[in-house]
Amino acid sequence: MDIKKIFDNNKTWVSKQLATDAAFFEKLGQGQSPEFLYIGCSDSRVTAEELMGFQPGEVFVHRNIANMVPNTDINSTSVINYAVVHLKVNHIVVCGHYGCGGVQAAMQQSDLGILNPWLRNIRDVYRIHRKELDAITNEEEKYKRLTELNVQEQCMNIIKTAEVQKANRERNLKVYGWIFDIHSGKLIDLKIDFDEILKDIMAIYKIT
């Protein structure tokens, strides 16, 4: 692609926004107050705002390989802290997607170099749920189920954090786990039971 095309696209987008709302960028420049923090995969086929039907300013976005939230990753933990403590979001979404290359790579027994430490977090999810996953004989269905379980575990990692526990107590913040089906375009709610998970882990992970 000619890079110039991107700037042409930008001009078209600006014109389209101004035609709809002449004060669009003036309001955008006044700050942000999103209700949602979206944590998703870096996959080029998956975009947060478009699949949720949101406009700029309505969702705070963090993306990485396989939508991970490991407690050792200062990037994702800083995003959560900023979104919850400073932006005061009331909803946190972890959104995985079927056909995730990171999940598939984690299921392969191969040396992937610098990706090894990152993918080890997904392999840990496999280890925790190995009995269920190994009972699935269809490889595609196994990939899908690991994708769902990975989202579930990342939701649990978020619920373990002090700022999320505090925000839940003070303003009823919730965490959700979703899957984006790239074959149909539909969002699937995994129906993560925030209150039940919080109750279950508080004996060990209660911080606030």
C-alpha positions as CSV (number, residue, x, y, z in Angstrom):
1,M,0.0,0.0,0.0
2,D,1.2,3.5,-0.8
3,I,1.5,5.3,2.6
4,K,0.0,8.4,1.0
5,K,-3.3,6.5,0.7
6,I,-3.5,6.5,4.5
7,F,-3.4,10.3,4.7
8,D,-6.0,10.5,1.9
9,N,-8.2,8.1,4.0
10,N,-7.7,10.4,7.0
11,K,-8.9,13.4,5.1
12,T,-12.0,11.5,4.0
13,W,-12.6,10.4,7.6
14,V,-12.2,13.9,8.9
15,S,-14.7,15.3,6.4
16,K,-17.2,12.5,7.2
17,Q,-17.0,13.3,10.9
18,L,-17.4,17.0,10.4
19,A,-20.3,16.5,8.1
20,T,-22.1,14.6,10.9
21,D,-21.0,16.9,13.7
22,A,-19.2,20.2,13.0
23,A,-18.0,20.2,16.7
24,F,-16.8,16.6,16.7
25,F,-13.0,17.3,17.1
26,E,-13.6,20.3,19.4
27,K,-15.5,17.9,21.8
28,L,-12.9,15.2,21.3
29,G,-10.1,17.6,22.3
30,Q,-11.9,18.4,25.6
31,G,-10.9,15.0,27.2
32,Q,-12.1,11.5,27.6
33,S,-14.6,9.8,30.0
34,P,-15.1,6.3,28.6
35,E,-17.3,3.8,30.4
36,F,-15.4,0.8,29.1
37,L,-11.9,-0.6,29.3
38,Y,-11.5,-3.1,26.4
39,I,-8.6,-5.6,26.6
40,G,-8.3,-7.5,23.3
41,C,-5.9,-9.2,20.9
42,S,-3.5,-7.4,18.6
43,D,-4.8,-9.4,15.7
44,S,-5.3,-7.1,12.7
45,R,-8.7,-8.6,12.0
46,V,-10.2,-7.6,15.4
47,T,-10.9,-3.9,16.1
48,A,-12.4,-2.8,19.4
49,E,-14.5,0.2,18.5
50,E,-16.0,-1.1,15.3
51,L,-17.2,-4.5,16.6
52,M,-18.7,-2.7,19.7
53,G,-20.3,0.1,17.7
54,F,-18.4,2.8,19.6
55,Q,-17.0,6.1,18.5
56,P,-13.7,7.7,19.5
57,G,-13.7,8.7,23.2
58,E,-16.2,5.9,24.2
59,V,-13.8,3.1,25.0
60,F,-10.3,2.9,26.5
61,V,-8.4,0.2,24.6
62,H,-5.4,-2.1,25.4
63,R,-4.3,-4.8,23.0
64,N,-1.6,-7.4,23.0
65,I,-1.0,-10.9,21.7
66,A,-3.9,-13.2,22.8
67,N,-5.5,-10.6,25.1
68,M,-3.4,-11.4,28.1
69,V,-3.3,-9.8,31.6
70,P,-0.4,-11.5,33.4
71,N,0.4,-10.0,36.8
72,T,4.0,-9.5,35.8
73,D,3.2,-7.3,32.8
74,I,3.5,-3.7,33.9
75,N,1.9,-2.5,30.6
76,S,-1.5,-4.2,31.1
77,T,-1.5,-3.6,34.8
78,S,-0.8,0.1,34.3
79,V,-3.6,0.4,31.7
80,I,-6.0,-1.2,34.2
81,N,-4.9,1.1,37.0
82,Y,-5.2,4.2,34.8
83,A,-8.6,3.2,33.5
84,V,-10.1,2.3,36.8
85,V,-8.5,4.8,39.2
86,H,-8.2,7.9,36.9
87,L,-10.8,7.4,34.1
88,K,-13.3,5.8,36.4
89,V,-14.5,3.2,33.9
90,N,-17.3,1.0,35.2
91,H,-16.9,-1.9,32.8
92,I,-13.8,-4.0,31.9
93,V,-14.0,-6.3,28.9
94,V,-11.6,-9.1,28.0
95,C,-12.3,-10.0,24.4
96,G,-10.7,-13.0,22.8
97,H,-11.4,-14.3,19.3
98,Y,-11.6,-17.7,17.6
99,G,-8.7,-18.4,15.3
100,C,-6.2,-16.6,17.6
101,G,-2.7,-17.2,16.5
102,G,-1.3,-16.8,20.0
103,V,-3.5,-19.5,21.4
104,Q,-2.7,-21.8,18.6
105,A,1.0,-21.2,19.0
106,A,0.8,-21.9,22.7
107,M,-0.6,-25.4,21.9
108,Q,2.4,-26.3,19.7
109,Q,5.4,-27.9,21.3
110,S,8.0,-25.7,19.6
111,D,10.5,-23.1,20.5
112,L,9.2,-19.6,19.5
113,G,12.1,-17.6,20.8
114,I,11.2,-14.3,22.5
115,L,7.5,-15.3,22.4
116,N,8.1,-18.2,24.8
117,P,7.7,-16.3,28.1
118,W,4.5,-14.6,26.8
119,L,2.9,-17.8,25.5
120,R,3.8,-19.6,28.6
121,N,0.9,-17.7,30.3
122,I,-1.5,-19.4,27.8
123,R,0.2,-22.8,28.4
124,D,-0.4,-22.3,32.1
125,V,-4.1,-21.9,31.2
126,Y,-3.9,-25.2,29.3
127,R,-2.2,-26.8,32.3
128,I,-4.9,-25.7,34.7
129,H,-7.7,-27.0,32.4
130,R,-5.8,-29.9,30.8
131,K,-8.3,-32.6,31.8
132,E,-11.2,-30.8,30.1
133,L,-9.1,-29.8,27.0
134,D,-7.5,-33.2,26.5
135,A,-11.0,-34.8,26.5
136,I,-11.8,-32.7,23.3
137,T,-10.7,-34.8,20.3
138,N,-11.5,-32.2,17.6
139,E,-8.5,-29.9,17.3
140,E,-10.5,-26.9,16.2
141,E,-13.0,-27.2,19.1
142,K,-10.0,-27.6,21.4
143,Y,-8.5,-24.4,20.2
144,K,-11.9,-22.6,20.6
145,R,-12.3,-23.9,24.1
146,L,-8.8,-22.9,25.1
147,T,-9.5,-19.4,23.7
148,E,-12.6,-19.2,25.9
149,L,-10.7,-20.5,29.0
150,N,-7.9,-18.0,28.4
151,V,-10.4,-15.2,28.4
152,Q,-11.9,-16.5,31.7
153,E,-8.5,-16.7,33.3
154,Q,-7.6,-13.2,32.3
155,C,-10.8,-12.0,33.8
156,M,-9.8,-13.7,37.0
157,N,-6.4,-12.0,36.9
158,I,-8.2,-8.6,36.6
159,I,-10.5,-9.4,39.5
160,K,-7.5,-10.2,41.7
161,T,-6.2,-6.6,41.5
162,A,-6.7,-4.1,44.3
163,E,-8.1,-1.3,42.2
164,V,-10.7,-3.5,40.6
165,Q,-11.8,-4.9,44.0
166,K,-12.0,-1.4,45.4
167,A,-14.0,0.0,42.4
168,N,-16.4,-2.9,42.6
169,R,-17.1,-2.1,46.2
170,E,-17.4,1.6,45.7
171,R,-19.2,1.8,42.3
172,N,-20.1,-1.7,41.3
173,L,-17.5,-2.0,38.6
174,K,-17.9,-5.3,36.6
175,V,-15.6,-7.5,34.5
176,Y,-16.9,-9.3,31.4
177,G,-15.4,-12.1,29.1
178,W,-16.3,-12.0,25.5
179,I,-15.4,-13.9,22.3
180,F,-15.4,-12.3,18.8
181,D,-16.3,-14.9,16.2
182,I,-14.3,-13.8,13.1
183,H,-16.3,-16.2,11.0
184,S,-19.7,-14.6,11.7
185,G,-18.7,-11.1,13.1
186,K,-20.7,-11.8,16.3
187,L,-19.8,-11.1,19.8
188,I,-20.3,-14.0,22.2
189,D,-20.8,-13.4,25.9
190,L,-19.1,-16.0,28.0
191,K,-21.3,-15.0,31.0
192,I,-18.4,-14.6,33.4
193,D,-20.0,-14.6,36.9
194,F,-18.0,-11.7,38.4
195,D,-19.7,-11.9,41.8
196,E,-19.2,-15.6,42.1
197,I,-15.5,-15.4,41.0
198,L,-14.9,-12.5,43.4
199,K,-16.5,-14.4,46.3
200,D,-14.5,-17.6,45.4
201,I,-11.1,-15.9,45.3
202,M,-11.4,-13.3,48.1
203,A,-10.1,-15.7,50.7
204,I,-6.7,-15.7,49.0
205,Y,-6.7,-12.6,46.8
206,K,-8.5,-10.0,49.0
207,I,-6.3,-6.9,49.0
208,T,-8.6,-4.0,49.9
